[in-house]
Amino acid sequence: MKQIIENYRMGQAQLKTRVAQLKNSLSDRTLSLMERQNLDRRRRLLLEEYYEMEHLIRTVLPYLETEKAAESAGDSICG
């Protein structure tokens, strides 16, 4: 489970980098209106995905902590 969360965090970092690149591309004055709209749409979709991943991680973390506590309690009983 911890590996999954780490993978999601890496994915989030990649999304954040891509959003920054798109934001930078939007500052290009030579883009047509349609190109700007497409880039902005992609940027918003990536941001939405980023926030969905964040929500998922926050939802899963309590279960991960409970799982860790249960494992350590089981170790102390058996040990």
Secondary structure, DSSP 8 states (H G I E B T S, - for coil): -HHHHHHHHHHHHHHHHHHHHHHHHHT-TTS-HHHHHHHHHHHHHHHHHHHHHHHHHHHHHHHHHHHHHHHHHHHHHH-
